[in-house]
Amino acid sequence: MKQTGVVILGATGSIGRNTARVLECHPDRFRVVGLVARCNTEELARQAMLFRPRLTVTTDPERLPELRAALPPGLETATGAESVLELVTAPETDMVLCAIVGTGGLAPVLAALRAGKRVALASKEVLVMAGEIVQRELDTSPGGSLIPVDSEHSALFQCLAGRNPDELRTLWLTASGGPFRDWSSEQIAAATLEDALAHPTWAMGPKVTIDSASLMNKALELVEAHYLFRVPPERLKVLIHPQSLVHSMIELNDGSFIAQMSKPDMRFAIQYALTYPERSAAGKLPELDFSAGLDFDFRLPDRRKFPSLDFADEAMRRGGTLPAVMNAANEVAVEKFRRGEIGFSRIWSIIEQTMAAHEVEPQRDLETIHAADREARVFARELR
Ligand SMILES: NC(=O)c1ccc[n+]([C@@H]2O[C@H](COP(=O)([O-])OP(=O)(O)OC[C@H]3O[C@@H](n4cnc5c(N)ncnc54)[C@H](OP(=O)(O)O)[C@@H]3O)[C@@H](O)[C@H]2O)c1
């Protein structure tokens, strides 16, 4: 079988390292063509020695000398956006797994789709900020496709496979509810960074862990699902499921549900996106153990305590640049919280104020999106 050439964007992060673990289990099936990250040159060098890609890229030019010094002769290194674009569009690249946190994944994902590549997408920001542009790119791409890596979207993608869209009533995204699920509003207002980082079921990067505590993660995922599956906001709903075993489900028009479940481990969704449409037993992923009994709880979220889902509804309904503004305001607010400048609940009011101040424009091109993103960041940073 011809090996599939893979480029990993954000190789050093939580998703990136899990992707490396999956690829290590499939040495005959995949060949790593390129690795891209920004600051963590130690992990980048470790993976480069393991996979021996054609090119290893740090997007931070100041880190290039230390990356170069960490690698033996014969392993090429580079920096800069152009090197990333060259890698994702190269003839030997069949698939791009994008796990860059923030806005850095946008341009390479669009370039990869334009070049007809398969994109395994973990970075929520890409569809949240530029969902309409991504849809246009997919509609005109010569064979490019998008396979979700976010566990909820992977679950929905699997449940929807081969199904007639007319049968569909609702897509239900599950959420663990995060560490503050059962806290009062007063307790949440006084939460520390350590409290917000103590996720009950998933091990993830710090930004996405804080987003899980505020339910902004679910807000971003609703917008992501809206653009990925082209489903209107009223057909997207959220259910709190503390055990994180059911990763999402679809409700059909006769009232029956189809769900996807597994242990909460991102390697399931990563491996499925890499091997799709096949499944692989080579990954040795953890099995569910029913011997001691398993509980499955489901309940509707408390929208008064967690206003994030209302922000998502508004962003989806008004569309254009508003989802990018919601995302930018959240990133600024989370940074402020991490630096100890604001309390946890202030994250929500910063997002609300920034969205209210924004004049929505259509998603004409990436520059419109970046301009709205910049403007929202300046506005949100000024808020105390
Ligand atoms: N973690 C999860 O379980 C999970 C689940 C679903 C979706 N996601 C989504 O997947 C994305 C990644 O999440 P994560 O938890 O893996 O984040 P993370 O652990 O913080 O890792 C982020 C990665 O992005 C890289 N990066 C950041 N800015 C970059 C830039 N300008 N150029 C190149 N690389 C850059 C980082 O490189 P350095 O560290 O080297 O600077 C790192 O490799 C996010 O969009 C998140 O919402 C994550």
PDBQT file of the ligand as one rigid body, heavy atoms in Angstrom, charges set to zero:
ROOT
HETATM    1  N1  LIG A 401      -6.453  19.215  23.313  1.00  0.00    +0.000 N 
HETATM    2  C1  LIG A 401      -7.596  18.667  22.966  1.00  0.00    +0.000 C 
HETATM    3  O1  LIG A 401      -7.986  17.630  23.486  1.00  0.00    +0.000 OA
HETATM    4  C2  LIG A 401      -8.436  19.292  21.871  1.00  0.00    +0.000 A 
HETATM    5  C3  LIG A 401      -9.631  18.688  21.535  1.00  0.00    +0.000 A 
HETATM    6  C4  LIG A 401     -10.363  19.193  20.470  1.00  0.00    +0.000 A 
HETATM    7  C5  LIG A 401      -9.919  20.303  19.773  1.00  0.00    +0.000 A 
HETATM    8  N2  LIG A 401      -8.761  20.889  20.143  1.00  0.00    +0.000 N 
HETATM    9  C6  LIG A 401      -8.310  22.072  19.393  1.00  0.00    +0.000 C 
HETATM   10  O2  LIG A 401      -7.057  21.762  18.803  1.00  0.00    +0.000 OA
HETATM   11  C7  LIG A 401      -6.233  22.910  18.789  1.00  0.00    +0.000 C 
HETATM   12  C8  LIG A 401      -4.946  22.594  19.531  1.00  0.00    +0.000 C 
HETATM   13  O3  LIG A 401      -5.269  22.314  20.889  1.00  0.00    +0.000 OA
HETATM   14  P1  LIG A 401      -4.159  21.766  21.910  1.00  0.00    +0.000 P 
HETATM   15  O4  LIG A 401      -4.898  21.464  23.162  1.00  0.00    +0.000 OA
HETATM   16  O5  LIG A 401      -3.355  20.715  21.250  1.00  0.00    +0.000 OA
HETATM   17  O6  LIG A 401      -3.292  23.080  22.116  1.00  0.00    +0.000 OA
HETATM   18  P2  LIG A 401      -1.837  23.214  22.759  1.00  0.00    +0.000 P 
HETATM   19  O7  LIG A 401      -1.495  22.023  23.569  1.00  0.00    +0.000 OA
HETATM   20  O8  LIG A 401      -1.789  24.564  23.393  1.00  0.00    +0.000 OA
HETATM   21  O9  LIG A 401      -0.873  23.205  21.460  1.00  0.00    +0.000 OA
HETATM   22  C9  LIG A 401      -0.949  24.224  20.497  1.00  0.00    +0.000 C 
HETATM   23  C10 LIG A 401      -0.002  23.923  19.356  1.00  0.00    +0.000 C 
HETATM   24  O10 LIG A 401      -0.075  25.014  18.435  1.00  0.00    +0.000 OA
HETATM   25  C11 LIG A 401       1.274  25.434  18.138  1.00  0.00    +0.000 C 
HETATM   26  N3  LIG A 401       1.219  26.835  17.707  1.00  0.00    +0.000 N 
HETATM   27  C12 LIG A 401       0.621  27.872  18.317  1.00  0.00    +0.000 A 
HETATM   28  N4  LIG A 401       0.743  28.977  17.559  1.00  0.00    +0.000 NA
HETATM   29  C13 LIG A 401       1.438  28.620  16.462  1.00  0.00    +0.000 A 
HETATM   30  C14 LIG A 401       1.878  29.311  15.300  1.00  0.00    +0.000 A 
HETATM   31  N5  LIG A 401       1.643  30.608  15.113  1.00  0.00    +0.000 N 
HETATM   32  N6  LIG A 401       2.550  28.601  14.360  1.00  0.00    +0.000 NA
HETATM   33  C15 LIG A 401       2.801  27.283  14.516  1.00  0.00    +0.000 A 
HETATM   34  N7  LIG A 401       2.396  26.581  15.604  1.00  0.00    +0.000 NA
HETATM   35  C16 LIG A 401       1.728  27.249  16.553  1.00  0.00    +0.000 A 
HETATM   36  C17 LIG A 401       2.021  25.199  19.430  1.00  0.00    +0.000 C 
HETATM   37  O11 LIG A 401       3.415  25.184  19.225  1.00  0.00    +0.000 OA
HETATM   38  P3  LIG A 401       4.464  25.451  20.465  1.00  0.00    +0.000 P 
HETATM   39  O12 LIG A 401       3.903  24.794  21.684  1.00  0.00    +0.000 OA
HETATM   40  O13 LIG A 401       5.703  24.794  19.980  1.00  0.00    +0.000 OA
HETATM   41  O14 LIG A 401       4.579  26.917  20.616  1.00  0.00    +0.000 OA
HETATM   42  C18 LIG A 401       1.458  23.808  19.776  1.00  0.00    +0.000 C 
HETATM   43  O15 LIG A 401       2.085  22.844  18.990  1.00  0.00    +0.000 OA
HETATM   44  C19 LIG A 401      -7.057  24.036  19.411  1.00  0.00    +0.000 C 
HETATM   45  O16 LIG A 401      -7.702  24.736  18.398  1.00  0.00    +0.000 OA
HETATM   46  C20 LIG A 401      -8.086  23.300  20.241  1.00  0.00    +0.000 C 
HETATM   47  O17 LIG A 401      -9.276  24.032  20.406  1.00  0.00    +0.000 OA
HETATM   48  C21 LIG A 401      -8.005  20.402  21.163  1.00  0.00    +0.000 A 
ENDROOT
TORSDOF 0
